[in-house]
Amino acid sequence: MAIRYHTEHVSFPPIRKRATSAWIKSVATSFQRKAGEINYLFCDDEKILEVNRQYLKHDYYTDIITFDYSDGDTIAGDLVISLDTVASNAQKYHVDFIVELHRVIIHGILHLCGIEDKGAGQREVMERNENRALALLFGEKGERQSITEQKKEQ
């Protein structure tokens, strides 16, 4: 099974596909899941709004939409990510774009693993799991420290 990355109306984001895919598989394994067919579509705000309207009947921008096709312990899905919204959120929360992008990438995987974020207390559980996953990729300060700052410390 494969993890694939696609773009529509945007340039490919600055991620390392092999390392990101290995990270995704590692996070899935930590939830006793296997990665199946997973497709990421990186797009702009207009495309994600179109998808949100067409499939979810929501009339607003968002950073990610996850379509879950998981079966048993194998996670699978299509994940649509707006790089425009990721960039806006990175600015809003004062984090590097690349860190925020990876937060969103893994957010969708956590949904496929069964973690929800809409009910009481669920958002905190999601954030804890996002931070744990980011620490695997970027180190202990993953969500707060930029890659540039990490390189300076080495």
DAVEN-V739264 format. One record per residue. RES is the residue in one letter. SS is DSSP state (H for helix, E for strand, - for the rest). PHI is phi as a letter, one per 30 degrees, with the letter a starting at -180 (* if undefined). NEAR is the number of other ideal C-beta (glycine too) atoms within 10 Angstrom. Layout:
res=RES ss=SS phi=PHI near=NEAR
res=RES ss=SS phi=PHI near=NEAR
//
This chain:
res=M ss=- phi=* near=11
res=A ss=- phi=b near=9
res=I ss=E phi=c near=21
res=R ss=E phi=b near=12
res=Y ss=E phi=b near=18
res=H ss=E phi=b near=12
res=T ss=E phi=b near=16
res=E ss=- phi=b near=12
res=H ss=- phi=i near=12
res=V ss=- phi=b near=16
res=S ss=- phi=d near=8
res=F ss=- phi=d near=11
res=P ss=- phi=d near=19
res=P ss=- phi=d near=9
res=I ss=- phi=c near=17
res=R ss=- phi=c near=10
res=K ss=H phi=e near=12
res=R ss=H phi=d near=9
res=A ss=H phi=d near=10
res=T ss=H phi=d near=19
res=S ss=H phi=d near=18
res=A ss=H phi=d near=14
res=W ss=H phi=d near=21
res=I ss=H phi=e near=23
res=K ss=H phi=d near=18
res=S ss=H phi=d near=13
res=V ss=H phi=d near=24
res=A ss=H phi=e near=23
res=T ss=H phi=d near=12
res=S ss=H phi=d near=13
res=F ss=- phi=c near=15
res=Q ss=- phi=h near=8
res=R ss=- phi=b near=19
res=K ss=E phi=c near=14
res=A ss=E phi=d near=21
res=G ss=E phi=c near=19
res=E ss=E phi=d near=14
res=I ss=E phi=b near=24
res=N ss=E phi=b near=16
res=Y ss=E phi=c near=26
res=L ss=E phi=c near=19
res=F ss=E phi=d near=25
res=C ss=E phi=b near=23
res=D ss=- phi=c near=17
res=D ss=H phi=d near=18
res=E ss=H phi=d near=13
res=K ss=H phi=d near=19
res=I ss=H phi=d near=25
res=L ss=H phi=d near=19
res=E ss=H phi=e near=13
res=V ss=H phi=d near=19
res=N ss=H phi=d near=18
res=R ss=H phi=d near=12
res=Q ss=H phi=d near=9
res=Y ss=H phi=c near=11
res=L ss=H phi=c near=12
res=K ss=- phi=i near=7
res=H ss=- phi=c near=13
res=D ss=- phi=c near=8
res=Y ss=- phi=a near=9
res=Y ss=- phi=d near=15
res=T ss=- phi=a near=17
res=D ss=- phi=d near=22
res=I ss=E phi=b near=18
res=I ss=E phi=b near=19
res=T ss=E phi=c near=15
res=F ss=E phi=c near=16
res=D ss=E phi=c near=14
res=Y ss=- phi=c near=14
res=S ss=- phi=d near=17
res=D ss=E phi=b near=9
res=G ss=- phi=i near=8
res=D ss=- phi=c near=12
res=T ss=E phi=c near=15
res=I ss=E phi=d near=28
res=A ss=E phi=a near=17
res=G ss=E phi=l near=18
res=D ss=E phi=c near=18
res=L ss=E phi=b near=23
res=V ss=E phi=c near=24
res=I ss=E phi=b near=26
res=S ss=E phi=d near=27
res=L ss=H phi=d near=23
res=D ss=H phi=d near=19
res=T ss=H phi=d near=21
res=V ss=H phi=e near=22
res=A ss=H phi=d near=16
res=S ss=H phi=d near=15
res=N ss=H phi=d near=17
res=A ss=H phi=d near=18
res=Q ss=H phi=d near=11
res=K ss=H phi=e near=10
res=Y ss=H phi=c near=12
res=H ss=- phi=h near=9
res=V ss=- phi=b near=19
res=D ss=- phi=d near=18
res=F ss=H phi=e near=16
res=I ss=H phi=d near=17
res=V ss=H phi=d near=21
res=E ss=H phi=d near=23
res=L ss=H phi=d near=23
res=H ss=H phi=d near=25
res=R ss=H phi=d near=23
res=V ss=H phi=d near=23
res=I ss=H phi=e near=27
res=I ss=H phi=d near=24
res=H ss=H phi=e near=21
res=G ss=H phi=d near=24
res=I ss=H phi=d near=27
res=L ss=H phi=d near=23
res=H ss=H phi=d near=20
res=L ss=H phi=d near=24
res=C ss=- phi=d near=19
res=G ss=- phi=j near=11
res=I ss=- phi=d near=16
res=E ss=- phi=c near=11
res=D ss=- phi=b near=16
res=K ss=- phi=c near=7
res=G ss=- phi=d near=8
res=A ss=- phi=e near=6
res=G ss=- phi=i near=8
res=Q ss=H phi=d near=12
res=R ss=H phi=d near=12
res=E ss=H phi=d near=10
res=V ss=H phi=d near=14
res=M ss=H phi=d near=17
res=E ss=H phi=d near=15
res=R ss=H phi=d near=11
res=N ss=H phi=d near=20
res=E ss=H phi=d near=23
res=N ss=H phi=d near=16
res=R ss=H phi=d near=15
res=A ss=H phi=d near=24
res=L ss=H phi=d near=25
res=A ss=H phi=d near=13
res=L ss=H phi=d near=13
res=L ss=H phi=d near=20
res=F ss=H phi=c near=20
res=G ss=- phi=j near=12
res=E ss=- phi=e near=10
res=K ss=- phi=c near=15
res=G ss=- phi=e near=22
res=E ss=- phi=d near=20
res=R ss=- phi=c near=15
res=Q ss=- phi=c near=17
res=S ss=- phi=d near=17
res=I ss=H phi=d near=16
res=T ss=H phi=e near=9
res=E ss=H phi=d near=11
res=Q ss=H phi=d near=14
res=K ss=H phi=d near=8
res=K ss=H phi=d near=8
res=E ss=H phi=d near=8
res=Q ss=- phi=d near=4
//
